[in-house]
């Protein structure tokens, strides 16, 4: 491999973004500069090198093992929050990619999510097409899906979330459940609870094992001080997380700034 050539690309990419950031103000460029900092110590000096996802029109031609990490905490938060919902991880021969799917009222949310990843160079910038499928009672429902590029630096995510091909909640989920990740989980699969469930609360429609739910309840309390309840779905070994009315104010305070306007109704009394 031509390491000198690779280094030139990184330096060029860094200078281009830095200069553009200076032209519009560093604060405005935070979303671009936030990704992926590695720090080496040389004596008493710190040398920082920004390693950014390659954002080019030919990105899809780059092999997965040539797409480099590490990845920013925002990217990891988006991924982990999505995986608690309807997101999935696909292991491929040249790496791993994250897939996203939503339907009906959540289409606008997924378009927003696609934009968050596209502007950071993590997926095809082309806006995903809205499809249709027949739902219950023959009702036509809008659907949308997209995936990230394939990265070998995503392989560890698959290894955390899948055991013998079965999706599980990682034992280390507490390290990754940030306010942004929780907000993504709320937007992805949270629904307002019905009156019969106490009203004014929130439940997550994705199902987990009881032990996974117990872990999530503990993490929600430890990380955010939220009270959460485990509820049965009526199916064997399938349970859901429910956040009751008394914790909704705390939930709004923790994630409200990340919730898009179309999803804010979920947090209302």
N, C-alpha and C positions, 0 to 999 in steps of 0.2 A: 504494500500500500504506500502511496506517496503521502507521507505524513506532513511534509512541508506544504504540499498543495492543500491538504485539509486544514492546516493551521491558517494558511492565507485566507481560506473561505471563512473560517470563524472570525478572524480579525476584521475582514471586510464587512461581514454581517454585523459585527459589534459596532464598528465605526459608523456604518450607515444608519443604524438605529439610534446610536448616541447622538449623531448630528441632527437627525430628524427630531429627536426628543428635545434638543436644545432649541430648535426653531419654533416649537410650539409650547415649550415649558415642560420641565421634567415631571411635574405633577401630572400633567395630562397624559404622559407616556408611561405611567406606572404599570398599566395593564400589559404593555409590551415588554418593558424591562424587567418585570417581576420574575419571569421564568428563569430557573435553572442556573444557579450560581455555584461554582465549585471554588473552594479556597485552598490554596497551598501556602504553607509557611516556608519562607526562605530567610533564615536567621530571624530577625525581629520584624521583618516586613511581611505583609500579607499581599499575595498576588491573586486577583480575582479575574476569572475568565468566564464570560457569559457563553454558555453553550445552548444555542437556540434551535428549536425545530426548524428544519429547512422549509421555507414558505415560498415555493416556486410552482409554476404550472406543471412541471415535470415530476413533482413530488411522488406521484403514484408509481413512477418507474424506479424509485430508489428501493433497494432491498431492505427488509426489516432490520437486518443486523447492521445496516449503515445509518439507521436513524438512532440518534444518541440521546441519552439522559444525562444526569438525573432530571426529574420533573418537579415543577414548582408545587408548593403545598396547595395552591388553588386548583391546579389540574388534578392532583390526587384527591382533593375534596370533592370535585365534580364527579370523578369516577366512582369513588366509594359511596357517595350519596346516591348516585344512580344505581349502583349495584344493590343497595338496600331496597331499591324499588324495582322497576322493570328492566334495568340494564343487564347486560350479559357480557361474558368474556369468552372469546373464541381463540383457541390455541391453533395456530397454523404451523406449517412446516418451517417457515422463516420468521416466526415470532408470534406475537399475540396482539389482538385488537379488541376494542371495546365497542359493543353494539348498543344502540338505543332505539326504543320503540314506544310510541304512544298512539292514542286514538282519541276521537271525539274532541272534548273541550280542552284536552291537553296538547293539541296540535301547536298552538301558539307558544306554549312553554318549550316544546322540543325545537321549534324554529329558533327561539332565543338561545337554547342550549347549543344548537349547532353553530350559531354565530359566535358564541363564547369560545368554542374550540377552533373554529375556522380562522378567526383573527389571530390566533396563537399558532397557527400552522399545523394543527393536529388532525385535520380531516380535509376532505375535498371542499373547497369553498363554494362549489355549486350548491344552491339551495335545494334540499331534497324535495322531491315531488310528493304531493299529497295523493295517496291512493284511496281506495274504497274497498270495503268488504261487507258482507251481509252479517248482521248481528242477530240478536234474539228477535224472534217474531218477524224475521225478514227485514228488519230495519237496516238501512244502509248507513254505515259508520265510516267517517274519515280516518285514515291511518297515515302514519309517517314513520320512517325509519332511516337511520344512517349509521355509519361506523367510523371509527378513527382509522388512521393509517395503521399498518402493522409494525410493531416495535418489539425487538427482543428485550428491550428495557421495560416492557410490560409483562414479561414472563412471570415475574415474582408475584404479580397481582393474581394471575390465574392460579398459581400454586397456593396462595393464601385462601382463595375463595372456593376452590374445588378440591374435594377429597374423593378419589376413585370416581371422578366424573360427576359427582353430586355437589350442587351449590350449597355452601354453608356460610355462616357468619364467622369471620376470622376471630380467633381468640384475642387478637391485638386490635380489634375494631376501635377500642377507646383511644388509641393513639392517632386515629385518622378521622374520628367523628368531630370535626370542627363545626363552628356555627354555619359556615358555608355548606358543608356536607349535610348537616341537618336540614338546612333550607332546601337543598336539592331533593332530599328524601321527602320532605313535606310536599314540594311541588310535583314530584314524580308520582307518588302513590298515596298521599294523604287525602282523606275525604272527611267532610264534616259528619260528626256522629248524629245518628237519628235520635228523636226524642226518647225512644224506648231504651236508649243506651245512656241516658242522663242528659242529653242535649248539650249544645255549645262546646263539645269536645272535638277531638280529632282521632280518627283511626287510620292505620296504614293497611291498605288492602292486600299487600303482599304477605304471603304466609311463610312461616319458619317453624322449625321444631321447637318444642317447649324449652329445651336448653339454650337454643339460640335466642329465643325471646327473653329468657331470664337474663342472659348476658347483656342484651340491649337495654333492658330495664335498669340494670345496675349501672351501665355506662351513661345512660340519660340522666340518672340522678347524680353520678359522680362528676360528669363534665358540665352539666347545666343546671343541676338542682331541680330537675323536672320529676314529677311523679308520673309514673306510667304503669299501666295495668296490662296483664296478659289475658286475652280473651280467646275462647275456642271458636273455630270456624264451623264446627259441626262435623268436620271430616277428621278421620283418624290421624293423629300426629301432625295436625296443621293448626297453627295458632297465629294470632295477630297481636300487634301492639296498639294500645289505646291510651291516649293522653286525655285525662278527665278535665272537666271544666275548671277546677281550681288551679290547674297548671297552665292554662291557656294564656294568661297575662305574661307569665314568665317566658313562655314559648315565643310570643309576639316580640318581647323585648330582645330575645336572643337572635332571632332570624329575620325580623321584619324588614331590615334594610336590604336583605338579599332577595326578597320575594318580589316577583314581577307583578305589575298592576292586575293582570288577569287572574292571578292566583291569590291575591290578598283576601278574598272573601273567605278562604279557609281559616283565617285567623280571627275573623270577626266574632263577637259574642253571639 
